[in-house]
Amino acid sequence: MKIHNFSAGPSILTQEVLLKASEAVLDYNNDGLSLLEISHRSKAFVDIMEKARSLALELLGLEGKGYKALFLQGGASTQFLMVALNLLEKKAAYLNTGTWSDKAIKEAKMHDDIIEVASSKDAGYSYIPKGYEIPSDYDYFHCTSNNTIFGTQMKAFPDSPIPVACDMSSDIFSRSLDFTKFDLIYAGAQKNMGPAGTTLVVVKEDVLGKVSRKIPSMMDYKVHISKGSMFNTPPVFPIYTSMLTLEWLKNLGGIKAIEEINEMKARVMYSEIDLNPLFKGYANKEDRSNMNATFTLVNEDLKETFETMLKEAGISGLNGHRSVGGYRASMYNALPLDSVKALVEVMSELETKA
């Protein structure tokens, strides 16, 4: 049976990418060596790294605009600290829209003064704050574009008088934006780009080198840039698989093409949530995420029946985060529309049985 994978991460990859990646694990480029065995200093892997970095900038429309792309380790959680080490001299402004932005604030506070320009914590992070001001005398503004756990997404970004750093871990490459508005973007690969194990960082070089502190080499963006993102041994397989995913996206027509598909998936999903009286959406409608639809059953007595039906339909990974409960349909780039339709069919069928 075909499994419809709604996992929030590590998440679904396309069959095309999985096939090419699995072939490379056995024999890369017909050289008689596995991708997992080749030297990270070999021409074969250097070419992979350069292509992955180049594709990232190309798809984001940032080629030739002073940005560098890096593939690092440690996940977005390490970036919470790295951003502060590299950009924070005295004060920074943070928008608190969920668990991950809250964690980013915690890490940054270890180094200097942090203010929350706005927060939706008081309402269980069910909405995106608006109408806040960003102080012009702060070092940078940090936001999280999509909140995986709570199912909210920033639909617009403020015009900031200071550099902007953004955690795009769960919606990178999913929608068209003016990415030149951001001075630093980071994203764990395991939601929209590849397997767990690498993190994409895209940074504008002219925002670096302005802090007075000494930065440990492994935490210094300038060091990683100078070494071509290979200051230490890189995670070969996650980077290769991310490169394949970026190739797939480019061949599909790029971000604009996948955005149309993602919007269609979201419309189908939220239409059922709103029209079916058995379900209730968690996030405010105007701030709903196109990547993660969060919802609950109105009548918990139907839980066992619903989950049996999901299993019979081959639907996996739908459980909501423990802090929210209910269900979460993660609709990342690689998830086909047919999977969303299969889920909606089960939800609709449950209504006829209730």
Buried (B, 14 or more C-beta within 10 A) or exposed (E): EEEBBBBBBBBBBBEBBBEBBEEBBEEBEEEEBBBEEBEBEEEBBBEBBBBBBBBBBBBBBBEEEEBBBBBBBBBBBBBBBBBBBBBBBEBBBBBBBBBBBBBBBEBBBEBBEBEBBBBBBEEEBBBBBEEEEBBEEBBBBBBBBBBBBBBBBBBEBBEBEBBBBBBBBBBBBBBEBEBEEBBBBBBBBBBBBBBBBBBBBBBBEEBBEEBEEEBEEBBBBBEBBEEBBBBEEBBBBBBBBBBBBBBBBBEBEBBEBBBEBBEBBBEBBBEBBEEBEBBBBBBBEEBBBBBBBBBBBEEEEBEEEBBEBBEEBEBBBBBBBEEBBBBBBBBBBBBBEEBBBBBBBBBEEBBEEB
